[in-house]
């Protein structure tokens, strides 16, 4: 499944009191404290459509990190944006939020306990509070050999997501070529600067779906199963604690833009992206080739 128009992703104008959006509504910064950083996608997501963000900045001294998930609650209908996504938003119901940690974000597959069963975390009225996952070394449908360089798409059931934008990239520096490889192999903590984390849901039968978290191009598994999809589902991004600032990464489905095709062609013929500085290209194009 890959049938999305390339509409521009933005944050919703309704957000936590400590959040400041930039002029494009694609970057969210928590300007003080460690809480009241809950943000939403401006538009509800379609099945298989990923809402992808990159961690731009962090703040030392706080315990905890970014939280992501989905909510069936229209942000415009909230009397007050909850201080925390977990537990405040999830306690309202119809919300499923996953706490990103430095380790163990992979979801373990458990034996189905029946229709009313609980996959993991704490089942709430109409929603789920989801803690961290556990490392899972068992085989499953998504634990395939890493094929970042050979497979152009990430496959989650029948959903195909272009890998091009899913993996974080380091900022220029002496060891940037080493850091790029660490992002690609998911060797760096998911909570590190430049990590890219996304949330989506895949259809599962009539009016149901499974929520997936993707970290640097790797699917973490179904972190919430059988969520109702009758109502529109908005992405939830909680810029919490040590996570200070995030920005939306636009994902192109279908035909790539001319700008993206130029970038791919240039990157294909150089040893490392930092060598782009030596090329006689406009500065704007150099920047796009190095950092996107």
N, C-alpha and C positions, 0 to 999 in steps of 0.2 A: 504494500500500500504506500503510494507516494504521489498524492494528488493535491498538493497545497499550492495556493497562490503565494507568491513571495511578499506577503504583506509585512509591513514594518512593525516589529514588536516594540512595545513601550510599557513603562510602569503606569499603573492606574493613578490618577490624581488624588485618590483617597488612600492615605497611608498613615503610619504611625507618627506621633507628634515629634519624634526626634529625627525624622527622615527629611533629607533635603534632596530633591531631584535636580538634575542639571537641565539646561534649556531644551535638550532633546528628549527628556523623560526616559533616557536609556541608562542613566547612572544614578544610583541611590547611595547616599552617604548618611550614616548615623552621626549626627553632629555633636551629641553629648550623651553621657551616661552609657549604659550597656543594654538597655531595653527600649521599648516603644519604637522598634525598627521594622515592624511588619509592613511588607509591601505586597501588592497584587499585580498580576498582569492586567493591562488595560482591556484586553478582549479575552473572552473564554477560549480555551484551547479546543482544537478539533482532535478526534481520536488519532493517535500517532504523531501529533505535532509536538515538538519539544520546545520548552521554554528554557533557554540556555543562558547562564550567566558566568562571568569570570570574576574571581576575587581580585579586586584592584588594590585594596589596602587593608592592613590589620592594625590592631591596637593592643599593645601589651598590657598585662595586668588584670585581664578578665578571664574567667573560666567558662568555657563553652565556645561554640562556633556557629556557623551558618546553619539555618534550618530551612528545608524546602518541602513543598507538598502541593496539595490541591484543596480547593474548597468549592462547594456548591453554593456558597453564600455570595450574593452579589455585593461587592464592596459598598455600593451606593446605598444599600439598605441597612448597613451597620450604623447603629446609633453612635457608637464609639469604636474606633479601631482598637482591638485588644492589645494590652501591653506586651504580651507574649503570645507566640503562636502555640507553644506548648507550656502550660495546659489551657490557657485562656481561650484561644480560638477553637481548639479541638473540643473543649468542654461545651461550646455552643452547639456542637453537632455538625454533621455534614462536612467535616474537614478532616484531612488526613495529612499529617506532617511528619517528616523524617528528620532527625537530628544528625547532621553530618559530624563525624568524629575524625580524629587523626588516624585511627585504625579501625578495622572490623566494620566496614560499611556494607559488606556483602551479606545478602539475606540468605539465611539457611532455609532450605525447603523442608517443611515438616509434613508429617502425615495428616491428611485432611481429616479434621474432626467432625465433618458433617457440615450441613448448610449453615448452622448457627455457630460453627467452630471459629476459633481465633487463630490466625496464622502466627502472629507474634505481637509483642507489645501489649498495650492495655486497651481492650475494647471499650469504647465509650458509646453513649447514646447518640446514634446517628453519625459517629465519627470514630477516628482512631488516634490514640497517642502512640507514636512509634518511636521507640528508643533506638539504640544503635544495633546494627546487625552483628553477626558473628562470622568469623572467618570460616569459609566453607571450601574444603578441598575435594568434596565429592563431585562427580560429574553431573552436569545437567545440560539442558538444551542450549544454554548460553555460554557454558564454559568450554569454548573452543580454543585451539591454539591462537595466539595473537597474530592477526593478519593485517596489521595497520598499513603496511606498505603494499599489500597485495589485494586487499578488499576495499573498495571505495566506499562501502556503506556498512553501517552497523545494523545488524538484523535482530529485531525483537519480535518474535512470532512472525506475522506477515508485514510488519512495519519495516521500512528501509529508511535510514537516516544518513545523509551524507557525512562521512567522517571528517571532511575537510576542516570544519570549524570546531569539532568536538574536543580537541586536545589543546591544552594550554601551551603557551610559548613564552620563553623567558625574555626579559628585556636585555638590550645589548650589554655585553660585558666579556671579560676574558674567558669565562667558562660557559658562555651561553650555549655553545654547541653541545656540551655535556648535559646541561640542564634540559635542553630540548629532548634529548633521548630519555631522560628520567621521566619527563612528563608523558612521553609516548608509552613507556612501559609501566606507568602508574607506580613508579618507585618513590615519588615524592608524596608527602601527606596530602590528602584531598583538601585540607584546610590551608595549604600554602598559597602565597600570592601567585597569581596567574593560573591557578587551577580552574578548570571549567566544569561546572556542575549543571545538570539539566534535569527537568522533570517532565514526564509525559504519561499518558495512559493509553492502553491498548484495549480495544473492544473484546469482550469475552461474553458471547451470547447476547441475548436481547436485554438492552438497557443496563448492562453491567460492564465493568472494566477493571483492569489491574493497573495500579500505579507503579511506574518504574523510575528509579533514580539512575542517571548516567554520570559517571565521574571520569573525566579525561578519556572519553571514548570507550569506556567499559561499562556495560550494563551491570548494575548491582543486584538485579533480580526484582521480583515483584514484592515491593515493600508494603503494599496494601492490596488485597484481593477482593474481587466482587463488589467494588464500590458502585453505587448507583450513578448512571450517566444520563438519567432523564433530564435533570436540570443542567444548565451550562456549568462547566468546571473551570475555575480560574486558577492560575498558578499562584502559589504563596511563596514569598521569599522573606525570611526573617533575618535581617542584618543584625545579628545578635552577638553580644560579648566581644570576643577577639576579632570577629569579622567586622571591619569598619566601613568598607565601601565595595560595592559590586557594580558591574555594568553588564548590560544585555549584549549577547553576541548574536547577530543575525544569521540564521541558517537558511541557505538557499536550497529549495527543492526544485526538481525538474531541471530546466535549462539554466546553466550558470550565466551570470552577467558577463559582459565584455571585460569589465574590470577584473573579475575573478579568473577568467580564462587567460588574460595577460599575466596575472600573478602566477598562475600554475605553470605557464610556459617559461617564465623567467626562472622560477625556482627549480624547474626540472634541469636547467643547464648550468647550475652553479653548485659548488661543493657544499657551501653552507650559506644560509640566508644573510649572514652579516657581510658576506662578500658583495652584496648588492650595493654597498656604499661606493664601491669602485666603478660601478656602471654609470654611464652618462644618461641618467633618467631624471625626470622631474622629482623633486623632493617628496611631493605628495604620493607619487607612485612608489618611491623607495620605502616610505613609511608603511604603506599598505602591504607591500610585499614582505616586509620584515616582521610585522606585528600581527597581521590578520591570518 
